Amino acid sequence: MRRIIVPLCLALGACVPNTASEMPSRAATHEESAMPAMKMFGSPQPMPPARSNRDIERDFLELAFQLESGRTLPYLSRFDGPITIRVTGSPPPTLMPDLNRVVNRLRTEAGIDVMAVRGGDANITIEAVSRSDIRRHLPQAACFVVPNISSLAEYSKARHTRATNWSLLTERQRLAVFLPNDASPQEVRDCLHEELAQAIGPLNDLYRLPDSVFNDDNVHTVLTGFDMLILRAYYAPELRSGMTRAQVAARLPGILSRLNPIGDTIAPRNSSSTPRAWVRAIQTALGPGARPPERREAALEALQIAQAVGWQDHRLAFSHFALGRLSQSTDPDFAHDQFLIADRIYRQSPGTDLHRAYTASQLAAYAISEGRGNDALKLVEPHMAVARSHENAALLATLMMLQAEALDQVGRVTEAHAVRLDSLGWARYGFGADWAVRAKLREITMLNPIRGSDG
């Protein structure tokens, strides 16, 4: 299931109004707009994984033989033969272009025989339905994937039967992915990437992965180079549906040596597993349902667990980041310190450039709120290319809006206007409807103490 945790780029600072971070929904964007045309990304720029094949072996086995709940899977299940994908329901206009794009990546980067079809039956049915329809079935999910069905109506009848039990699956033949059709284009695409990857490949998520969509922290929103390697290995000819973990483990070193020879030259890091208690604390802190005091208490618990385990990686940094997010309204100075600590840890952890870009947006918001425009520019400008290369339009638009506000503060008004105007096309993809884009603009504008004092 995707997008259980609150997206990281919505709330910026303690002095920011709650408009954008408390949105109940973002309307579909096929209506007429007075704003600049929506922007979409060009050729993907995935980075190959820079880690040991021994680490990737362990990652692969835990991704392929466990569910997100922690339950083990006895067999490897995948599609045997070409995979077809169709779209039903009421898809938003951006869904088909984004689907065609990710299908092309799966074919060229992961070597999977997959294609989108326009009619008839298909192995994978992507049904675009309303957010309320999804939440009626799974209240905490924005999107999800289910085996052996092709529609939400069919799922309603089969949800508690053996047919939809992943642990009983030995071969995949028919699955359904349910995506929201009334969310922002980026949220729909993010759901598409993770749910399609799980429909085709591994079903688990691991918080210890810094460079993967198979991670519930939602930092990465499109399939990465690591993800494509995992999927390519998942469909390696040496493997087949119905294999046990031991059988896959015996073949995996040879598969990874063939697909990722550089990984044999890198020393393993042997990152520790993530305790379920930390996962539960993070989900309570950043997921839906808990009250603000409960969220902050859960974030504190997650940080205490991370420190007790002895982590020095992105999970410790994320614990500080989450605590900072949840302390902004009650103790902004403490929150700012948490973001600084998170950034320092991220800086020392490989594969966390995108994490640092999120942290930079938080720190830049504080700088702008204190009138330190030059400091804000130094914070956001190095991360523009990172947001762009990771195809995160919401983050890119946020950074550009922060940059524009900082440029205004230092008297570079003409540049500020150009950057702000340029940000709108990315914001339309990242945040959706015009009112959501305007809310984000207003949120960032109100950071400026001069504008804020003017009401």
C-alpha positions as CSV (number, residue, x, y, z in Angstrom):
1,M,0.0,0.0,0.0
2,R,1.2,3.4,-0.9
3,R,1.2,6.9,0.6
4,I,0.2,6.0,4.1
5,I,2.7,8.5,5.5
6,V,2.1,12.2,5.0
7,P,4.1,13.6,2.0
8,L,7.2,15.4,3.3
9,C,7.1,18.6,1.3
10,L,3.7,19.9,2.4
11,A,4.4,21.5,5.8
12,L,7.3,23.9,5.8
13,G,7.5,25.9,9.1
14,A,5.9,26.7,12.4
15,C,4.7,30.0,11.1
16,V,3.1,28.6,8.0
17,P,-0.7,28.4,7.8
18,N,-2.1,24.9,7.8
19,T,-3.9,25.3,4.4
20,A,-1.7,23.1,2.3
21,S,-0.6,20.5,4.8
22,E,-4.2,19.8,5.9
23,M,-5.8,19.5,2.4
24,P,-8.5,16.8,2.5
25,S,-7.9,16.2,-1.2
26,R,-6.5,17.8,-4.3
27,A,-8.9,18.0,-7.2
28,A,-8.1,16.5,-10.6
29,T,-6.4,18.9,-13.0
30,H,-8.3,18.4,-16.2
31,E,-10.4,21.6,-15.7
32,E,-9.6,24.9,-17.4
33,S,-6.7,26.7,-15.7
34,A,-5.5,30.3,-15.9
35,M,-2.0,29.2,-14.8
36,P,1.0,28.4,-17.0
37,A,0.9,25.0,-18.7
38,M,1.6,21.9,-16.5
39,K,5.2,20.8,-16.8
40,M,6.3,17.1,-17.0
41,F,9.7,15.5,-16.8
42,G,11.7,14.4,-19.8
43,S,14.1,11.5,-20.0
44,P,14.6,9.7,-16.7
45,Q,18.0,9.9,-15.0
46,P,18.2,6.9,-12.6
47,M,21.5,6.4,-10.8
48,P,22.8,2.8,-10.6
49,P,23.0,1.4,-7.1
50,A,26.3,2.0,-5.4
51,R,26.3,-0.8,-2.9
52,S,27.6,-4.3,-2.3
53,N,25.9,-7.2,-4.0
54,R,26.0,-9.0,-0.7
55,D,23.8,-6.3,0.8
56,I,21.6,-6.4,-2.3
57,E,21.2,-10.2,-1.9
58,R,19.8,-9.6,1.6
59,D,17.6,-6.8,0.5
60,F,16.2,-8.9,-2.4
61,L,15.3,-11.8,-0.1
62,E,13.6,-9.7,2.5
63,L,11.7,-7.8,-0.2
64,A,10.6,-10.9,-2.0
65,F,9.8,-13.2,0.9
66,Q,8.1,-11.0,3.4
67,L,5.0,-8.8,3.4
68,E,4.9,-5.3,4.9
69,S,3.2,-6.7,8.0
70,G,6.3,-8.9,8.6
71,R,4.6,-12.1,7.6
72,T,6.9,-14.4,5.6
73,L,6.0,-15.7,2.1
74,P,6.9,-19.3,1.4
75,Y,7.3,-18.9,-2.3
76,L,8.5,-16.5,-4.9
77,S,5.6,-15.4,-7.1
78,R,5.9,-13.6,-10.4
79,F,4.3,-13.5,-13.9
80,D,5.6,-16.3,-16.2
81,G,5.3,-14.9,-19.7
82,P,4.5,-11.4,-21.2
83,I,2.7,-9.0,-18.9
84,T,-0.2,-6.9,-20.2
85,I,-1.6,-3.8,-18.4
86,R,-4.9,-2.0,-19.0
87,V,-6.6,1.0,-17.5
88,T,-10.2,1.1,-16.5
89,G,-12.4,3.4,-14.4
90,S,-12.1,7.2,-14.9
91,P,-8.4,7.9,-15.3
92,P,-7.1,11.5,-15.1
93,P,-5.5,12.8,-18.2
94,T,-1.9,12.4,-16.9
95,L,-2.3,8.7,-16.1
96,M,-1.8,7.2,-19.5
97,P,1.4,9.3,-20.4
98,D,2.8,8.4,-17.0
99,L,1.9,4.7,-17.4
100,N,3.5,4.6,-20.9
101,R,6.6,6.1,-19.5
102,V,7.1,3.7,-16.6
103,V,6.2,0.7,-18.9
104,N,9.0,1.8,-21.2
105,R,11.4,2.0,-18.3
106,L,10.4,-1.5,-17.1
107,R,11.1,-2.8,-20.6
108,T,14.4,-1.0,-21.2
109,E,15.9,-0.8,-17.7
110,A,14.5,-4.0,-16.0
111,G,14.2,-6.1,-19.2
112,I,10.6,-7.2,-18.4
113,D,8.3,-8.1,-21.2
114,V,5.5,-5.8,-20.3
115,M,3.1,-3.7,-22.4
116,A,0.0,-1.5,-22.0
117,V,-3.1,-2.6,-23.9
118,R,-6.3,-0.6,-24.6
119,G,-9.0,-3.3,-24.6
120,G,-9.9,-6.8,-23.5
121,D,-8.5,-8.7,-20.5
122,A,-5.0,-8.0,-19.1
123,N,-2.8,-9.4,-16.4
124,I,-2.8,-6.2,-14.5
125,T,-5.9,-3.9,-14.4
126,I,-5.3,-0.4,-13.1
127,E,-8.7,1.0,-12.0
128,A,-8.8,4.7,-11.4
129,V,-11.5,5.5,-8.8
130,S,-12.2,8.2,-6.3
131,R,-10.2,8.6,-3.2
132,S,-13.3,8.0,-1.1
133,D,-13.9,4.7,-2.9
134,I,-10.4,3.6,-2.0
135,R,-10.7,4.7,1.6
136,R,-14.0,2.9,1.9
137,H,-12.1,-0.3,1.5
138,L,-8.8,0.6,3.1
139,P,-9.1,3.8,5.2
140,Q,-5.4,4.4,5.6
141,A,-4.3,3.8,2.0
142,A,-4.3,6.1,-1.0
143,C,-3.8,3.2,-3.4
144,F,-3.2,-0.5,-3.2
145,V,-2.7,-3.7,-5.2
146,V,-4.6,-7.0,-4.8
147,P,-4.1,-10.5,-6.5
148,N,-6.7,-12.5,-8.5
149,I,-9.2,-9.7,-9.1
150,S,-9.7,-7.0,-11.8
151,S,-12.1,-4.5,-10.2
152,L,-13.0,-2.8,-6.9
153,A,-16.4,-4.4,-7.1
154,E,-14.8,-7.8,-7.4
155,Y,-12.5,-7.0,-4.5
156,S,-15.5,-6.1,-2.3
157,K,-16.7,-9.7,-2.7
158,A,-13.4,-11.4,-2.4
159,R,-11.4,-9.3,0.1
160,H,-11.5,-11.8,3.0
161,T,-11.2,-15.0,0.9
162,R,-8.2,-17.1,0.0
163,A,-8.1,-15.5,-3.5
164,T,-6.7,-12.2,-2.2
165,N,-4.2,-13.8,0.2
166,W,-0.7,-13.0,-1.1
167,S,0.9,-15.8,1.1
168,L,-1.0,-18.5,-0.8
169,L,0.2,-17.2,-4.2
170,T,2.8,-19.2,-6.2
171,E,2.3,-17.6,-9.6
172,R,0.8,-14.3,-10.6
173,Q,-1.8,-14.3,-13.4
174,R,-4.3,-11.5,-12.7
175,L,-4.0,-8.5,-10.3
176,A,-5.7,-5.1,-9.8
177,V,-4.1,-1.8,-8.9
178,F,-6.4,0.9,-7.5
179,L,-5.3,4.5,-7.9
180,P,-7.1,7.7,-7.0
181,N,-8.4,9.8,-9.9
182,D,-9.0,12.9,-7.8
183,A,-5.4,13.4,-6.5
184,S,-2.6,15.5,-7.9
185,P,-0.9,14.1,-11.0
186,Q,2.3,13.5,-9.0
187,E,0.4,11.6,-6.3
188,V,-1.3,9.4,-9.0
189,R,2.1,8.8,-10.6
190,D,3.8,8.0,-7.3
191,C,1.1,5.4,-6.5
192,L,1.4,4.0,-10.0
193,H,5.2,3.5,-9.7
194,E,5.1,1.7,-6.3
195,E,1.9,-0.3,-6.8
196,L,2.9,-1.4,-10.3
197,A,6.4,-2.4,-9.0
198,Q,4.7,-4.5,-6.3
199,A,2.2,-6.0,-8.7
200,I,5.1,-7.2,-10.8
201,G,7.8,-7.7,-8.2
202,P,8.5,-7.7,-4.5
203,L,5.7,-7.0,-2.0
204,N,7.7,-5.7,1.0
205,D,9.0,-2.3,2.0
206,L,12.3,-1.8,3.9
207,Y,13.0,1.4,5.8
208,R,16.8,0.6,5.7
209,L,16.8,1.2,1.9
210,P,17.9,4.8,1.2
211,D,17.4,4.8,-2.5
212,S,14.2,2.9,-3.3
213,V,10.5,3.3,-3.6
214,F,10.3,0.0,-1.7
215,N,10.5,2.1,1.5
216,D,7.5,3.6,3.3
217,D,9.2,6.8,4.1
218,N,8.0,8.1,0.7
219,V,11.2,10.0,0.0
220,H,11.6,8.4,-3.4
221,T,8.6,8.7,-5.6
222,V,9.6,7.1,-8.9
223,L,11.5,3.8,-9.5
224,T,15.2,4.2,-8.9
225,G,18.2,2.5,-10.4
226,F,18.2,0.1,-7.4
227,D,14.6,-0.7,-7.9
228,M,15.2,-1.5,-11.6
229,L,18.0,-3.9,-10.6
230,I,15.8,-5.6,-8.1
231,L,13.1,-6.1,-10.7
232,R,15.6,-7.2,-13.4
233,A,16.9,-9.9,-10.9
234,Y,13.3,-10.8,-10.0
235,Y,12.7,-11.8,-13.6
236,A,16.1,-13.4,-14.2
237,P,15.8,-16.6,-16.2
238,E,17.5,-18.5,-13.4
239,L,14.4,-17.9,-11.2
240,R,10.8,-19.2,-11.6
241,S,7.5,-18.9,-9.7
242,G,7.1,-21.3,-6.8
243,M,10.8,-21.3,-5.7
244,T,11.5,-21.2,-2.0
245,R,13.7,-18.7,-0.3
246,A,16.6,-21.2,-0.1
247,Q,16.4,-22.0,-3.8
248,V,16.4,-18.3,-4.7
249,A,19.2,-17.5,-2.3
250,A,21.4,-20.2,-3.9
251,R,21.0,-18.6,-7.4
252,L,21.0,-14.9,-6.4
253,P,24.8,-14.3,-6.1
254,G,25.4,-15.4,-9.6
255,I,22.4,-13.4,-10.9
256,L,23.7,-10.2,-9.2
257,S,27.2,-10.8,-10.4
258,R,25.9,-10.9,-13.9
259,L,23.6,-8.0,-13.7
260,N,25.6,-5.7,-11.4
261,P,29.3,-6.7,-11.6
262,I,30.5,-3.5,-9.9
263,G,28.6,-4.7,-6.8
264,D,31.1,-7.5,-6.3
265,T,33.8,-4.9,-5.8
266,I,32.1,-2.9,-3.0
267,A,32.4,-3.9,0.6
268,P,29.1,-4.7,2.4
269,R,27.7,-2.3,4.9
270,N,25.5,-4.8,6.8
271,S,22.9,-2.4,7.9
272,S,20.8,-3.7,10.8
273,S,17.2,-4.7,10.4
274,T,14.4,-2.2,11.4
275,P,12.6,-3.1,14.6
276,R,8.8,-3.3,14.2
277,A,8.5,-0.9,17.2
278,W,10.3,1.8,15.2
279,V,8.1,1.2,12.2
280,R,4.9,1.4,14.4
281,A,6.2,4.6,16.0
282,I,6.9,6.3,12.6
283,Q,3.6,5.2,11.2
284,T,1.8,6.7,14.2
285,A,3.8,9.9,14.0
286,L,3.3,10.6,10.3
287,G,0.3,8.5,9.3
288,P,-3.4,9.3,9.7
289,G,-5.6,9.0,12.8
290,A,-3.5,10.1,15.7
291,R,-3.9,13.5,17.6
292,P,-0.9,16.0,17.5
293,P,0.3,15.1,21.0
294,E,0.2,11.4,20.1
295,R,2.1,12.0,16.9
296,R,4.9,13.9,18.7
297,E,5.2,11.3,21.4
298,A,5.5,8.6,18.7
299,A,8.2,10.6,17.0
300,L,10.1,10.9,20.2
301,E,9.7,7.1,20.7
302,A,11.1,6.5,17.2
303,L,14.1,8.7,17.9
304,Q,14.8,6.9,21.2
305,I,14.6,3.5,19.4
306,A,16.9,4.7,16.7
307,Q,19.4,6.0,19.2
308,A,19.2,2.8,21.3
309,V,19.8,0.6,18.3
310,G,22.8,2.7,17.5
311,W,21.9,3.7,14.0
312,Q,24.0,6.3,12.2
313,D,22.2,6.1,8.9
314,H,19.3,7.7,7.2
315,R,16.8,6.1,9.6
316,L,18.3,8.1,12.5
317,A,18.2,11.2,10.4
318,F,14.6,10.5,9.4
319,S,13.7,10.1,13.1
320,H,15.1,13.6,13.8
321,F,13.3,14.9,10.7
322,A,10.0,13.5,11.8
323,L,10.3,15.0,15.2
324,G,11.2,18.3,13.7
325,R,8.1,18.2,11.5
326,L,5.9,17.5,14.5
327,S,7.5,20.1,16.8
328,Q,7.2,23.1,14.4
329,S,3.9,24.5,15.8
330,T,4.9,24.0,19.5
331,D,8.6,24.6,19.7
332,P,10.0,26.0,16.4
333,D,13.6,26.4,17.8
334,F,13.7,22.8,18.8
335,A,12.3,21.8,15.4
336,H,14.9,23.8,13.7
337,D,17.6,22.0,15.7
338,Q,16.1,18.6,14.7
339,F,16.4,19.5,11.0
340,L,20.0,20.6,11.4
341,I,20.8,17.3,13.1
342,A,19.0,15.4,10.3
343,D,20.9,17.2,7.6
344,R,24.2,16.5,9.3
345,I,23.5,12.8,9.5
346,Y,22.2,12.7,5.9
347,R,25.4,14.4,4.7
348,Q,27.4,11.5,6.1
349,S,25.1,8.8,4.7
350,P,25.4,7.6,1.1
351,G,22.5,7.9,-1.2
352,T,20.6,10.6,0.7
353,D,20.8,13.6,-1.7
354,L,17.0,13.6,-2.0
355,H,16.6,13.4,1.7
356,R,18.8,16.4,2.1
357,A,16.7,18.3,-0.4
358,Y,13.6,17.9,1.8
359,T,15.6,19.0,4.8
360,A,16.9,22.0,2.9
361,S,13.3,23.1,2.2
362,Q,12.6,23.1,5.9
363,L,15.7,25.0,6.8
364,A,15.2,27.5,4.0
365,A,11.7,28.2,5.3
366,Y,13.2,29.2,8.7
367,A,15.8,31.4,7.1
368,I,13.1,33.3,5.1
369,S,11.0,33.7,8.2
370,E,14.0,35.3,9.9
371,G,14.7,37.6,6.9
372,R,17.9,35.7,5.9
373,G,17.3,35.6,2.2
374,N,20.9,35.0,1.2
375,D,21.1,32.0,3.6
376,A,17.9,30.6,2.1
377,L,19.3,30.8,-1.4
378,K,22.4,28.9,-0.3
379,L,20.2,26.2,1.2
380,V,17.8,25.7,-1.7
381,E,19.8,26.3,-4.9
382,P,22.1,23.2,-4.6
383,H,19.1,20.9,-4.4
384,M,17.1,22.1,-7.5
385,A,18.9,19.6,-9.7
386,V,18.4,16.8,-7.2
387,A,14.6,17.4,-7.1
388,R,14.5,17.5,-10.9
389,S,16.6,14.4,-11.5
390,H,14.4,12.5,-9.1
391,E,11.3,13.8,-10.9
392,N,9.7,15.3,-7.8
393,A,7.7,18.2,-9.1
394,A,6.1,19.0,-5.7
395,L,9.5,19.3,-4.1
396,L,11.0,21.2,-7.1
397,A,8.1,23.7,-7.1
398,T,8.5,24.2,-3.3
399,L,12.2,24.9,-3.6
400,M,11.6,27.3,-6.5
401,M,8.9,29.2,-4.5
402,L,11.3,29.4,-1.6
403,Q,14.0,30.6,-3.9
404,A,11.7,33.3,-5.3
405,E,10.8,34.5,-1.9
406,A,14.4,34.7,-0.9
407,L,15.3,36.6,-4.1
408,D,12.6,39.1,-3.2
409,Q,14.2,39.5,0.3
410,V,17.6,40.4,-1.2
411,G,16.1,42.8,-3.7
412,R,16.4,40.7,-6.9
413,V,12.8,41.3,-7.7
414,T,12.9,40.6,-11.4
415,E,14.6,37.2,-10.9
416,A,12.1,36.4,-8.2
417,H,9.2,37.0,-10.5
418,A,10.6,34.8,-13.2
419,V,11.4,31.9,-10.8
420,R,8.0,32.1,-9.2
421,L,6.3,32.0,-12.6
422,D,8.4,29.1,-13.7
423,S,7.5,27.2,-10.5
424,L,3.8,27.2,-11.3
425,G,4.0,24.6,-14.1
426,W,5.8,22.2,-11.8
427,A,3.4,23.0,-9.0
428,R,0.4,22.1,-11.2
429,Y,1.9,18.6,-11.6
430,G,3.0,18.3,-8.0
431,F,0.0,19.8,-6.2
432,G,-2.8,19.6,-8.7
433,A,-5.7,22.0,-9.0
434,D,-5.2,25.8,-9.2
435,W,-6.4,26.3,-5.6
436,A,-3.9,23.9,-4.3
437,V,-1.1,25.7,-6.2
438,R,-2.3,29.1,-4.9
439,A,-2.4,27.7,-1.3
440,K,1.2,26.6,-1.6
441,L,2.2,30.0,-2.9
442,R,0.4,31.7,-0.1
443,E,1.9,29.4,2.4
444,I,5.5,30.3,1.3
445,T,4.7,34.0,0.8
446,M,3.5,34.2,4.4
447,L,6.9,33.0,5.6
448,N,8.3,36.4,4.8
449,P,8.0,38.5,8.0
450,I,7.4,41.7,5.9
451,R,4.5,40.2,3.9
452,G,3.2,38.4,7.0
453,S,3.0,41.6,8.9
454,D,1.0,43.1,6.1
455,G,-1.7,40.5,6.6
